[in-house]
Structures are given as C-alpha cells and as structure tokens.
Amino acid sequence: MKNTALTDTHINLGAKMVPFAGYNMPVQYAGINAEHETVRKAVGVFDVSHMGEFILKGDHALDLIQKVTSNDASKLYDGKVQYSCLPNEDGGIVDDLLVYRVDAKTYMLVVNASNIEKDWDWISKYNTFGVDMKNISDRTSLLAIQGPKAAEALQSLTDLDLASMEYYTFSKGKFAGVDNVLVSATGYTGAGGFEVYFDNEYAEEIWKAIFKAGEPFGIKPIGLGARDTLRLEMGFCLYGNDIDDTTSPLEAGLGWVTKFNKEFTNSAALQAQKQAGVSRRLVGIEMIDRGIPRHDYEITDADGNTIGKVTSGTQSPSLQKPIGMGYVNTEFAKEGTEIYIKIRDNQIKAKVAKPPFYK
C-alpha cells in the first residue's frame, strides 16, 4: 500500500487510516459529522495527494486533449481549469478529470487515484501526436483547503490574491515560502476554497504553515469520510460509484461536459445516443420514509418492479436527512417522482430530487 508524504502526520494526529485506491488514507479524525460541519462553516484541510497528475507538453498537446476528452479544451485560456471526462470506446467513462491550461503548449491533467495507471495507458494509446507526457503523480502532493474561511485563512501565506481568484482558475507563485506552488480555486465540497499542488519534499513544511495561519479561523484536518458526505450533498459524481466504464456521460447528467463541436473518442456513438435519448438517468434521491439508500440497493416502483440501482447514499450531516444518487429508467427520472428503495426486503418510500441537495 502506498503512503502520501503526510501519512505519518495523519497517524500522529490520531486519524483513523483506511486503504483507499491503493493508498493508506485518513478517513476521519474527530468524526465525520464534526469534520463535515467544519468545512461547511469554517475551513478544513484534506490531504488528497493520492490523486494523479500528468503534464502534457508540446505543439499538439491540445490536439491530444481534444481527442481523448469530451469537453472542449480549446475554450481554455492560461490559468483556466476545466472539468471533463475520458470517454471509452463502448459508451462508458474511463475517468473524470480536471484539465489545467498552463500555457498554449502545456497542460496538467488531474485524475482519480484509482485510475492513474489506466488513464495513463489510455491517453498514451491515443498519443500519435508526439506529445511529451510526464506522470508526476508520485512526486506531487495535493492539499484541498475547503470552506468559506479558506481565502482568509491562507492569504497571509501568499502574494496571490486569493479572494479575487475566480472559480475554476489557478495561479502559480510563492506559497508558505515555497516557490512555484500551484493554487487553484477548485474543490469537491461545494464549500468554496482552494487546491494547492507542490513537490512532496515541502509537504510537512506547507502543512504546518497552513495550520498555523489558519488557527484563528478554526482550521481542522478533514478525512475522506467527510469529503464523501460533502460531495454527495452537492450531487458531485464519484468515479467507481456514480460513473464508471459502463455509464455514459449523457446518462450521468454530464451532457454539459460532452461537446459535439469536435471529434473525440466515441463521439459519433454518444451523439447518436443523445439524439435517440437515454434509457436511464442518474438522479438525486431524497428519502420520505426512514432508511438510508446505500450503494447497490435496488430502486423499485410502487409495484416492486426493479427500475434502477442506488450508486451513492448517506445521512446528510447538513440537512439531517438521508440522501443519495442512483440510476433509474428514464420515465421515473422526473423531479418529484415517487420511487422506493429496497432495504432488507422492505420497500422504503423516496422521491427523485434535483441536486445539489445542499444549497
């Protein structure tokens, strides 16, 4: 099992460690609900150094990105970030990812930890353009500092104007005394904040500086447990749960990152699917009766006929009610439609809801 540069720090802080995507990761410190609330109301720090980072460089870097991703990366400008996905050749998704444009010939792709090798092989397969590709995942640390007080908590560490940084943009500069740190106004929580990329050798130094600067703002370390409840309240997809090699981006509600003004992997088949209409859709689920929708639970109609499956679910700490996501047959996908979740052979009443659940 791999460690991040901060694994010992988490253990010393008393974190409960779990294996996640081949890494030894902190799932919680003080408890998921308390950590969730810290991020929603103040500021918290996630070590997400298990994520993968690839640098693509050269005259045809954009051509390669346009070929393998569904979104239109030609719309990017220097310092802009784009959410996208890598479609496979069978209508599903290899991975979802972020595309960072450093300059016209240099891009960084940020991919999911469990898919680093798979994504690398996939993109390499299409690299007939002679693009220089570097996998910098193992030497890169990534901290997500999330919450409404994130800008205030971090501003003393950098000359970059954090408060005026627009959502899904980034800058490089000095951060906590370290040069060439990439700071982006991105995140996976819906609570605002930043993601900070730097070389592993500075991990401990930057971690300590962040906690010192953030102390007056109630900064706390946050585990992957709260990361999951926070992203689910926003209706953000988790690869392996809500999207995978068998789910189409159109079924998953990712039509907004699937642009047909260019050719990309499997674009013709996806365009045909868009014209014909999909047979199932990923929807939000709000429970009406008592019960928590869990991954892989069956979704049924009133007569007990299976109409879909739950992909993610939890008791929402912010809303104090059970929520989830899942795929249902398209005729049941309308907001407000009554559905049932099969929990231990009982049909528990729920309804289709439109994410984000937390507003």
FENCOR-V418287 format. One record per residue. N is the residue number from 0. NEAR is the number of other C-alpha atoms within 8 Angstrom. Layout:
N:NEAR  N:NEAR
This chain:
0:6  1:6  2:9  3:11  4:11  5:10  6:10  7:7  8:8  9:10  10:10  11:7  12:7  13:7  14:13  15:9  16:10  17:8  18:9  19:7  20:7  21:8  22:11  23:13  24:13  25:12  26:12  27:15  28:14  29:7  30:7  31:11  32:8  33:8  34:17  35:15  36:11  37:13  38:13  39:10  40:9  41:14  42:18  43:15  44:12  45:12  46:9  47:9  48:11  49:11  50:12  51:15  52:12  53:12  54:13  55:14  56:12  57:10  58:7  59:11  60:15  61:12  62:8  63:12  64:9  65:15  66:10  67:12  68:13  69:15  70:12  71:12  72:10  73:6  74:5  75:9  76:8  77:8  78:11  79:12  80:12  81:11  82:10  83:13  84:14  85:13  86:16  87:11  88:7  89:6  90:13  91:13  92:16  93:12  94:14  95:12  96:12  97:11  98:13  99:11  100:14  101:11  102:9  103:9  104:12  105:12  106:15  107:12  108:13  109:11  110:14  111:12  112:9  113:6  114:9  115:11  116:6  117:8  118:11  119:9  120:8  121:8  122:9  123:7  124:7  125:9  126:9  127:6  128:8  129:7  130:13  131:9  132:8  133:7  134:10  135:10  136:10  137:6  138:7  139:12  140:14  141:13  142:12  143:13  144:13  145:17  146:15  147:13  148:12  149:15  150:11  151:8  152:15  153:12  154:11  155:8  156:11  157:12  158:9  159:8  160:8  161:8  162:6  163:5  164:9  165:6  166:6  167:10  168:12  169:12  170:9  171:8  172:12  173:12  174:11  175:9  176:7  177:8  178:7  179:9  180:12  181:11  182:12  183:11  184:14  185:11  186:11  187:8  188:10  189:8  190:9  191:12  192:15  193:14  194:13  195:12  196:11  197:12  198:9  199:9  200:6  201:9  202:12  203:10  204:7  205:9  206:8  207:8  208:10  209:12  210:10  211:7  212:11  213:11  214:9  215:7  216:9  217:8  218:14  219:10  220:9  221:13  222:16  223:11  224:9  225:14  226:12  227:8  228:12  229:12  230:13  231:13  232:13  233:12  234:11  235:8  236:9  237:7  238:10  239:6  240:10  241:13  242:14  243:12  244:10  245:9  246:11  247:12  248:14  249:12  250:12  251:12  252:9  253:9  254:9  255:6  256:11  257:12  258:10  259:7  260:5  261:7  262:9  263:10  264:12  265:11  266:10  267:7  268:8  269:11  270:9  271:8  272:9  273:9  274:6  275:6  276:6  277:10  278:7  279:10  280:15  281:13  282:13  283:14  284:12  285:12  286:15  287:8  288:7  289:6  290:8  291:10  292:15  293:11  294:10  295:7  296:12  297:11  298:14  299:15  300:11  301:7  302:5  303:7  304:7  305:8  306:11  307:11  308:12  309:16  310:14  311:13  312:14  313:12  314:9  315:11  316:10  317:7  318:6  319:7  320:9  321:13  322:16  323:15  324:14  325:15  326:12  327:14  328:11  329:10  330:5  331:9  332:13  333:8  334:8  335:7  336:9  337:9  338:13  339:13  340:14  341:12  342:10  343:4  344:5  345:7  346:10  347:13  348:11  349:13  350:14  351:15  352:11  353:8  354:10  355:8  356:11  357:8  358:3
